[in-house]
Amino acid sequence: MHTPRIALVWQIMIGLLAGIAIGALLHQLPESRPWLVDNLLQPAGDIFIKLMKMIVVPIVFACMVVGIAGHGDGKSLGRIGARSLGYFFCITTLAIIVGLVLGNLLKPGAGTELSSLHAASITLPTSSGAGHSLGQIIVGIIPDNVISAMAQGSLLSVLFFAVMFGLGVARLPAERKDPVIALLRGVSDAMFKVTSMIMAYSPIGVFGMIAVTVANFGFGSLLPLAKLIMVSYVSIAFFVLVVLNLVARLCGINLFALMRHIKDELILAFSTASSASVMPQLMKKLETYGVSPSLVSFVVPVGYSFNLDGASLFLGIGTLFVAQLYGIDLSLGDQALLVVTMVLTSKGAAGVPGFMFVILSATLASAGLPLEGIAFIAGVYRLMEMPTTALNVLGNALAPLVIAKWEGRDAKATHEPSAKNVPSR
């Protein structure tokens, strides 16, 4: 007789709640906190993120080459690429505008006393958000050294090389092409098995990460910024229920059926605040949902750099929060110019925790707003990064279904999958 196994989604929720409880306890025990955080909790979370980042590049490369060499051609790939980028720019621009509109209406920074805020120290990643012109983004996609790009986890560069390599393999005679495709298909299948193994560890990783956050900051630091946190959650809920739901309905897609199908990935992204941690499993889930593997393996990795709906939404809210906090009035013209700036600065961002500060700092600098405002957000940003990351993942799950609809490949993509289609863990 088999003992019933707790579903992964509930394991993650248990890890999340246990982490909050342990973190709250440790916050009251400052003498014990440093050792436990440095030696147990932080490593537990870091191990999970590193494990997931470890497998992303092999999966993206193998899936992309197999998709192009085994199914696609240069002409259809160019059409899919153009449609994907067009969709990404439209939806992220819309997210920025929604963030600015709701920021103006709800005024997250109004009435907040600077003296009540706690400034947290932040360290920006070395890749600066400055210089994100369209030309530099395009040039930056092409790798000088593909091995170096893989080592650094530069998804767009890896994807560019995979596309070129896949087109090259597609032009080989069958006796040379087939063994290459079979090898990479085997690599892809094996990496998805590795993903299932790593996912078994995910509740422990979630427990460690959330415990560290609560232990370090506690709940007292949240109160002065409660309005900003509330506005962020309300805005994200509005964007999902109104904007993404409308886009889905226009394309004949049931957004809530999709959310049920990827609920594990959404909860994991919410808990870890890292969209990279769910990419492999998300790609597999979208394939079981009925989207062609070649389309998933192209649209999802590109979307991870160009289709950050949650990050784009928070850019508008965060920028207005800093402006309102310091009593700086931004005219309609200033905000229109900000939209253009944000559209560029939000592209090419890494799907890792904390990178939002780079984008926000570039935006504030371009608007002449005080960069010190970021330090006030940093202490509680984790609570806002969690829903924005989940929104990033949902946006990138919807995108392949929309592109599939435009491509006429949506025969199965709009239906609720049966239980037998869901991959076993």
N, C-alpha and C positions, 0 to 999 in steps of 0.2 A: 504493500500500500504506500503510495507516494504522499509525502507531506506537501500540502499546498504551498506553492512558492509565492512570496509577496511580489507583486508587480513592480517593475523598476521605477515607475512613476511614484509609487508609494514609498519605496526605499529612499528615493531622492527627497521626498517631502519629510520623511522621518529624519534624514540627515540634516535638512535645513532647520527644522524645529529644534532638534537636539543641539545644533550649532549655536542657535540664538540663545538657548537656555544656558549652555556652558559659557558662552561669551559674556552674557549678562552677569553670571556668577564671578567670572574672572575679573570683570571690570571692578568688582567690589573688593578684589584681593590683589592690590597692586604689587605686593611683594612676591607673589607666586606667578603673576602674569608673564613677565619677560621670558622666563625659562620655558614655560609651557608653550608659549607662542612661537619662540625661536626654534625649539627642538621637536615639537610635536605637531602643532596645529598648522603653522605656515608651511612646513615641508609636506604635510598631508595634502594641502591644496595645490602647492606648486607641482607635486608629482603628477597629479591628474592633468593639469594644463600642459605640462611638458609631454606627457604621453600622447595627448590628443594632437598637439602640434607636430609631434614626431611622425604621425601617419598621414597628415593632410597632404603633403607634397607628393609622396608616392601614389596616393589614390587619385589625386587630380591629374597627375601626369599620365598614369596608366589608363584611366577612364577616358581622357581626352584623346589620346592617340588611338585607342581602340574605337572610339566613337567616330573619328574622322576616317581612319584607314579602313574600318570595317563596314561603315554605313554611309558616311557622308561624302561630299565633294566640295571643292573650293567655292563654287557658285552659291550653293545653299548655305555654306558656312558664313560667307560674306553677308548674305541676306539676314541670317539669324543674328550675326554680330551687330549689324546696323539697327535692326529692330530692337535688340536688347538694350543697346546704348541709348537709343531714342527713348525707350520706355523708362530706363533708369534715370535719365536726366529730367524727364517730365515728373516722375513720381517724387524724386528727392527735392526738386524745386517746389513742388506742391507742399511737401512736408515742411520745408523752411518757411513758406508763406503762412501755413497753418500755425506753426510755432510763433511767428511774429504777430499774427492776428490775435491768437489767444493770449500771448504775452501782453499785448496792448489792452485787451479787455479785462484780464484777470489781475494784471499788475503784480507779479510775484515779488518784486523788490520794494514796492511801495509800503511805507510804514515800518520797515525793518530798521532798527537802530544799529549803526555800525559798532557801537560800543558793546552790544550784546553778542556780537559774533566772535567765534573762535577761529583764528586763521591757522590753517594746517599747512605744514611744509610740503611742497610737491616737487618732484624731480621729473622734468620733461624728458621723454625719450630723445635720443640723439638725432633722429631724423626729424628735422624741423618742419613745421607746417608752413613756413614761409616759402615763397617761390613756387607756389602751386599754380603756375600759369598753365594753360592748356597745352602749349608746346612742350613744356618741361614734363608734364604728365605723360605725353605720348613718347618722348625720348626716353623717359625713365622706365617705360614698359619693356624696352628692348635690352636684354641682359648683355653685359660685356663678357661674362663668363657664366654659362648656365649652371655649372657645378656650384659656383659661389652663390648664385641666385637661389638654388635649391637649399644650400646650407643656411642662408639667411631667411628662408621661408617667404621669399618674394613671390606671392601667388601669381600676380599678373605677368611677371617675367617668365615664370615656369610655364604658365598657360600659353604665352606667346611662342616659346620654344616648342611646346607640345603640339600646337597647331601646325607649325612649320614642319616638324618631324612627322606628324600624322599625314600631312599632304604629301611628303616625300615617300613615306611607306606606301601610300595609296597608289603611287605611280609605278611601283615595282611590279615585276611579273609575279603571277600567283605563287609559283614555287618558292619565291623569296619572301613574298609578303605574308603568306599564311603562317609560317613559323613565328614571325615577329608578333603578329596579332595574337596568336595562341599564347605566347609567352607573357605578353602584357595583360591579356585577359586573366591568366592564371595569377599574376601579381595582384591585379585588382581584386579578384575573388579572395585571395589570401589576406589582403589588407582589410577587407570587410570582416573577415573572421577575427582578425586582430582587434578590430574596432569593438566587436561584441565582447571580447575578453576585457578590454579596457573599460567598457561601459559598466561592467560588474563592479568596478572600483569607484565609480562616479559618486555614490552616496557618501563615501568616506571623504572624497575630495571636496564635495559641497559642504560637508560638516566642518572641515578644517577652514575653508575660506570664509564662511559666514561667521564662524566663531572668532576668527582673528579680527574681523571688522567690528563686531559688537564689543569684543574685549577691549579694543583700543579706543573706541569712541563713546561707547555707552549710549544711553538714550537721552541724557541731559543735553548733549550738543545738538540734538535734532530740533528742539523746541523753537529757537529763534528762526530756523529756516523751514519750519513746518509748512508755511504757505508756498514756498518754492517747491517743496516735495509734492504737496497736494496738486499744484498747478501742473507739474510734470505728469503725474499719474492721470489726471483728468484729460490732459491733452493727448496722451497716448491712447487712452480709451476712446476718445473722440475720433482719432485718426483711424483706429481699427474698425470701429462700429459704423463710421460714416464714410470715410474716404476709401479705405481698402475694400470694405464691403460693397461700396458702389462700383468700384473698378471690377471686382469679382463678378457682380451681378450683370454688368454690361457685357462680360465675356462668358456668361452662362456658367459660372463657377460657384459652387457652394463654399463660401469662406469658412463657415463653422464646421462643415464636414472635414475640410482640410485641417483646421485647428485640432479637431479631435484625433485625426490620423497622426499628427506630429506633436501630440501633447507632451510626450516624454521629452522631446527635443526642446520645446518651448520652456518647460519647467527647468530643464537642465541649464539652458541659456540664461534664464532668469536667476537661477541660483548661483551660477559661476560668474555671471557678467562677462562671459567670453563666448563670442559667436563661433570662434574657431573650434571650440570644444565639441560642437555638435555638427560640424559640416559633413564629415563622412557618413554619419548615421542619417542626416537629413537627406543627402543624395540618395541613399538606399531607400529611404521611406518614399521619396518622390517617384522612384522607379516602380515601387510596388503600388503606388497610387495610379500608375498608368502613363506617366510621362516617359518618352523615349530616353534611354540611357545617354545617347549622343547629345541630346538637347540639355539634359540635366547636367552632364559633365562639363558643358560649356557655360551655360547661363548662371549656375550657382557660384562657381569660383569667381567669375567676372563681377557678379552682383556683390560679392563680399568686399569688393573694393569700390564699386561704383553705385551700389544701391543700399546705402545705409539709412533707411527711413527713420529709425529711432534717433540716430546721431544727428541727422539733419533737423529733425523736429526740435531736439534739445538745443541745437545751435541758436535757433531763433529765441527760445525761451531764456537760455542762459545769458545771451548778449543783452537782452532787454532787462533781465534781472540786475546785471552789473550797472547798466545805465540808470535804472530807477534807484538802485541802492545809493549811487553817488549824486542823484538829483540832476542827471544830464538828460536833456530832452532831445530825442532823435526825431527829426522831421520825417514826413512821408518820403521825401526824396532821399534822405540819408538811409532809410530802411530799404528803399528800392535798390540802392547801390549795394547795400549789405547782402541782399539776396544773390546778386551776381557774384560777390566775393565768396559767400558761403557755398554756392554751387561748386566753385573750384576748390576751395579749401577742404571740402568734405570728401573729395574724391581721392582714392588711393590710400585711405586710412587703413591701418592694420586692425584686424578683428581681435584685438587683445585688450585686457582691462587697462584703463587709464589713458589710452591714446587720445581720448576725447579732449584732454587738456591741451594737446598740441594744436588741434583744430580750433578750439575756442580761443587760445592765445593768439593765433594768427588772425582770427576774425576781430578780436578786441583791438589788436594793434592796428589793423587796417581802418578801424572806425575811430581811432584815437581815444579809446576808452581805457580806464586804469586796469592794468594787468593784475594788480593786487586783488581785484575782485575774484579771481580764480581761486585764490587761497581760502576765501570764505566758503566757496562751494565745495572745495576738496574734501572737507571733513565729513560731509554727508553725501558726497556724490555717488558713493557705492549704492545707496538706496535708490538713486535715480538711474544709475547705470544698469541696474538689473532689468527694469522694464524696457529701457531703450534697446538693450541687447536682444531681449525677446522680440521686440518689434522689428529689429534688423533681420532676425531669423525668419519671422513670419513673412516679411516683405520679400525675402529671397526664396521662400517656399512658394509664394504666389506667382512670382515672376515667370518661372518656367511654364506654369499652366497658362498664363496669358500669352506668352510667345508661342506655345503649342497651339493655342486657339487660332492665332494669326497664321500659323504655318499649316493649319488644317490637319493637325495630328492629335486632336483632342478627343478621339473616340471614347477613351476610357477615363480621361483625366478629370471629368466632372462628376464622377460617381463615387459614392461611398464605397471603399474597398471592403471586400469580405474578410472574415477573420483569417482565412487560409492564406491571404496575400500578405499579411503582416509578418515580417521576418521574425523568426524565433530568436530568443536571446540565450 
